Amino acid sequence: MTVNPAHDTLWPAPHASGAVAATVHVPGSKSVTNRGLVLAALAAEPGWLRRPLRSRDTLLMAGALRALGVGIEEGVGPDGSGEAWRIIPSGLHGPATVDVGNAGTVMRFLPPVAALADGAIRFDGDPRSYERPLHGVIDALRALGARIDDDGRGALPLTVHGGGALDGGPVEIDASSSSQFVSALLLSGPRFNQGVEVRHTGSALPSMPHIRMTVDMLRAVGAQVDTPESGGEPNVWRVTPGALLGRDLTVEPDLSNAQPFLAAALVTGGRVTIPDWPAHTTQPGDKLREIFTEMGGSCELTAQGLVFTGSGSIHGIDVDLSEVGELTPGIAAVAALADSPSTLRGVAHLRLHETDRLAALTKEINGLGGDVTETADGLHIRPRRLHGGVFHTYDDHRMATAGAIIGLAVEDVQIENVATTAKTLPDFPDLWTGMLGN
């Protein structure tokens, strides 16, 4: 884990002078946007994606699908109500090169799509993307009949030699390092000749809400999916072959990206409203309502959105985050400011995310005077009086927002490369200073 010297610009994290009182409009969900793009690209007819997130990860997904021959027209919806993308499916084809950046959804969801294309599709990305596991997708696609050249790395860069179709059928994978391995196969499964039966054979699956999101979105476009929750076998998902419908999908706000703003209410004893918070959702960020309430806040779902209020006190927490690992950096930041210790469990897989998030959080919080230790599957955080300093991000958007949370309560925190937040949360610095009235 190294600091990128190319990103040595420092952003002074704003220090809160009092309780925050703000309404923050959080952009659309990355997870929903990128799943929606893939499903629309595989559909039998055109569809609309309304209020999509425009961020590095989603623009990489759109660019990759365009490279495969999919039409994506950016504009306003048919009724003129805000931004919408028109997705026009076509015959998938190569040769093409896909830049995945460091987007897990792009590097994992698109190789199965590429297997359905005619021609060679090369996948490449940021240096960190070479270190992120892809073996689950690569091995599964080979077992299902795809030809992939990866020089035996089980990682990027690689080339998928698409044959225009894929047999599909049953396949066993170990998805314990990323639930995206399962989602990747399910999303393209309806287009496989025999559909797909994915059997997870490893230890406990992380981030199950993301698999439930994939299943719900597949069913919304007409796919038949059998899951463990619907009476199927444990750890087995089956998708029946069939045509996908073109839909008119409105993207929910990204609830995980709402985390730093809710944390601001908790840290400052203030109040933040997030409009359009869904009453029912598969997004893992919805778990914040429960976690941050236990840490000292209160929330109410109103006609205006989710209203979250801090009490002025922050309490430590002992919590299993295995299903919502992406929330760990923000929770760790809040826990470092609490009045009692915290233990965050079930997130060993975070060592394989945009960076090794457990090592990075330990190093950066301790660099500000904190007392964080890594455990086998998480972090133990003992609050101490923190001081200013540089908070490095390792090109990880959630590290940057974690540093900003700490900066609310600790003067003179400087965030290295805050621009990395553009991965999923464009204009974060402006949203942050706007929330504070700066």
N, C-alpha and C positions, 0 to 999 in steps of 0.2 A: 504494500500500500504506500504509494508515493504521492507527494503534492505535485500538481502540475505547474511548472514554473511559467507556463504560458499564460496562466490566469492569476497574476499577482496583483490585480486591481482590488483594492480594499473598499468595501462599502460600510460606512459607519452605521451600525444598526441603531435605529431610533430608540431612545430611552423614553419610557412613558412618564410623564410628569403627574399623571393622575389616572383616575378610572376611565377606561375607554367606553365611549358610547357611540355606536356606529351601526350602520346597515351596510353589509358587504355583499355585492353581487358576485358570486363565485362562478367562473366559467364552467362549461360543460365537462362531463366525465370523460377522461381519457379512455378508461376501460370500455365504456359504452360506445364511444365514438369509433374506436378501432375495431371492436367486434362488429358494430353496425356496418362499417366500410367493407369488411371481409364478407359478411353475409349478403350485402347488396351486390357485391362484385360477383358472387356465385349464383345470384338469383336468375330466374328465367325471364325476368322483365325489369324495366327500370324502377327505381325507387328514390325516395327523398330522405335525407338526413338533416333534420332541423336543429338549430342551435348547436352545431358541432363544436368541439374544442379545436381551436387553431393553436397548436403548440408544436414544438419540434417533433415529438413522437407521432402526432397525428398527421402532420404534413409529410413525414417520412413514409407513413403507411399509405397515404394518398398517392405520393410520388411513386412508390413501389408498384401499386396496383395499376397506375397509368403506364408504367414501363411494361407491364404484362398485357396491355391493350385495353384496359377498362377505361371507360369515359367517366370523368368526374368533373362536373361543371359547378363552379362556385358562384353563388349569387344569392338571391332572395327566394323565399318559398313561393308557391303558386298563388297564395293569398296575400303576398307582400309583407308578411309578418316576420321580419327578421331574417338573419342569415340562414341559408339552407344550401346543401349540396345535392345536386342531381347525379345519381350514380347510374350509368348505362352499361350493363354487362355486355361483353362481347367474347369472341373466341380468345381464350388466353393463349399467348404465344411468346416465344423468345426469338432470337437470343436477346437477353436483357441482363442488366446488372442492377441489383437491389442494394441500396445503402440503408442499413438497419440503424445507423447511428449507435446508440447504446440502448435501444428500445427493445425490451424483452418481448413485447407483443408482436413487433415486426419480425424479429429474428426467429420467433417460434411459431407464429400463426401462418407465416407465408410459405415456408417450405412445402407444406401439404398442398397449398394452392398451386405452387410452382410444379408439383408433380402432375397436376391436371393440365398443364400448359403444353404446347408443342414447342420443343426446343430447349436449349440450355439456359438456365437462370443462375447467375452467379450472385452469391450473397457475401457482402463485406460490410465493415462498419468501423467504429471507433476502436482504438487499441483495447479498451476495457472489454469490449464485446467478445474479444477472442478468449477471455478468461471465464466467460459465463457459460454454464452448462447447456449443451444442446443435444447430448447423447440420447435423451429420451425420445426426442422427435426424430432424430436421424435413424436410430436403430428401429423404431417403430415403422417408419416409412419404408425402410429396406424390407422389413418383414412383410409389409403389405404390397410389395412389388415395385417400389421405386428404385431408381438408380441414382446414387449420390456419391460424389467425390469429395472427401474431406481429409484425405491423407491420413486417415485413422485417428484424427484428433478428437472427434466427437464434439467439435466446436468450429466456429468460424475461422477463416473464410471457407466456403464450400460452394459446390455447384450441384444443382439439381437438374438432371437430364429428363425433362418432362416428356412423357409419351402421349399426351392428350387425354389420358384416362388412367385410372388406378383401380386395381381389383378390389382392394379393401378387404374386409372380413375381420376375424378376431386377431387381437394383438395384445401381448403383455408388455407393460412398461413399469419402470420404477420412477414415479413422479414425485418422490419425497423431497427432491431439491427444488421443484417448481410445479405448481398446479397448472401452469401454462402448457405443460406437455399434454395434459389431458384436454384442455380447451382447444389446443391447436388441432388435434385429431378430430374432435367432435365438430368443430366449425365447418371443416371441409367434408366430413363424413357423409352428408346426404348426397354428395356428388360422386362418391366412390361407387363402383359397380355393385358391390355387395353391402354398401354402407360400412359401418365400422362397429366393432365391439372392443372397447378399451377396458383392460383389466389391470388395475394398479396392484403391483406385487410387493412394494416396498413398505417402509415404516409409515407412520401417520402422515397423511397428506396435509400440507400447509395451505392456507388461503382458500378453504372450501367455499366461502361466499363467491369467489370469482368463478368457480365451476358452476355454482348455482346460477350466476348471472349468464354464463354461456348457455346453459340449458334453457333458461327462460327466454333468452333472445332467439334461440333456435326454434323453440315452439311458437314464438310470435310470428315467424316467417313460414310456418307450415310444416316444420320438421317433426317427425315422430321420434321422441327420445325416451328411453327407459332408463331410470336411475335407481340407485339404492333407496332414495326417499320415496319413490313411487312403487315400492314393493319388489324391486329387483334385488339381485345379489349384492352383498357388500362390496364396495370398491369396483363395481362393474357398471359401465355406461354403454348403452347400445343406441345407435342412430340408424334408422331405416333409410335406404336409398330413396330419393325422390326429388322432385323439383322444389326449389325455394321460391317463395312469393316476393315480389317487389313491394315494399311497405313504405309508409310515411311515418318515420320514427322521430320523435322529439327526444333529444339527449338531456338527461337530468343533470343538475349541477354536480360537480365532482366533490363528493362529500369528504373524501380524504384530503382534498386541497382546501376544504373549509377548516381543517384542523388548526393551523396557526392562528386563525382569526378567533375561533372559539377559545383557544389557549390564551389569547390576549385578554379576553374577558375574565378568565380564571386567574391569570397572573396579576391583573391590575384591579380586581374586584369590580369590574365594569359590566357592561351589557353589550352584546353583539347580536344582531339579527341577520340570518342568512335566508333571503327570500327563496321561494320555490323548493324548500326542503321536502322531499316526497314522504308521504305518510307510510308508504310501503315500498321497499326497495331491496335489491340484492347487493347493493354496494356495501363493502366492508366498513366504509367511513361512518355508516349509521351507528356503529357500535360506540362512537365517540359520545353519544348522548349518555350512555350508561357509564363509561369509563370516567369521563370528566365530571359527571355528577358525583361519583364515588370519591373523586379527588377534591371535592369541595364546592362544586357549582350546582346550578339547577337549570332546568330547561323546560320549555313549553312550546308545543307545536301549535301555531296560531294561523290565522288567515294571512298574516304578513310573512310567515315563514317560521323557522326555528329561532326562538329567542333564548339565548343562553346568558345566564347571569352568574358572575363570580361572587363569592361570599366574602372575599378578602382574606380567606385562609386557603392554603393548598395542603392537602394531605397526601402522604405516601400511599402506595397501592401495591398489592401483591396480585399479579394478574397474568393469566395465560393468554398470550397474544398470537398463538399459532394460526388462528383463522384471520387475523388482521395485522400481519407482520408489518405492512407498510406504514402503520401508525406508530411504530416503535420510536423513531427519532423524535417526533413531537412529544410523545409521552415521556421519553427520557429527559427532554429539555424541561418540561414542567416538573418532573420528579426531582430534578436537581435543585429546584427552588422551593420544595415542599418543607413541611415541618416535621417529617418523619421519614424513615427509609422506605425504599421501594424495591421490589423484585419483579423484573419483567422476564417471563418464562416462555418457552415454546417457540423460540425464534432463531434457532441455530442456522436455519436456511438464509438468514439475512447476511451471512458471510459471503453469499454468492450473488448479492444484488448489485446495484450500480457501482457500489464499492463494498468492502467488508464493513457493513454498517456497525457491527458490534465493536470492532476494533477502532473504527473512526470515532464513534460516539465516546468511547472510553478515553481516547487520546485527547479529543478536543475539549470535552467537559473538564477533564483533569487539568488540561492546560490553562483553564481559567480558575483553577483552585479547587476543583471538585474532587469527589471521592467515589469513583466508579470502578467496579471490577467486573471483568467478564466471567460468566459461568459457562458451563458446558452448553447451555441452550438459551443464554440471555445475558442479562445485566443485573447487578446489584448496585443500587445507588444510595449513598448516604449523603444527605444534603450538608453542604458546608457553605460558608460565606464565599461567594465568588468575586472575582475581580476582572477587569477588562483585559483584552488581548485579542489576538487574531484567531478567528474560528475558521479552520480550513474545511472545504466542502468536498474535495476529491471528485469534482464533476458530478456530484449527487444532489439533485434538487431538494431532497428531504433533509439533507444535512444543512443546506442553506437556510431553510425555513426554521429548522431547530435552533440554529444560531440566532436568528432574528427573535425567536421567542425569548431566549435567555437575555438578549439585549434589551428587552423591555424593562427588565428588573435590575440589570447590571450595566453600569455606565462604561462607555469606551470599549464595547465589543465591536470588532471589525470583521465583516464577513468577506472571505476571499471568494471571488468569482460568484457573486450573487446572480449573475446572468444565467447560471446553470438552471435556475428555476424555470426558464423558458421551456424546459423539457416537457413540463405538463401544466405550468401555471404562468402564462404570459403576463407581463406587466406586474409581477409580484411587488417590486419595490414601490410602484405607484399606488397599488392597492393598499399596501402596508402603511405608507405615509398618509394616504387619504383616510384610512381608518383612524389614525392618530390625530387627524386634523392638521397635519403639517403641510 
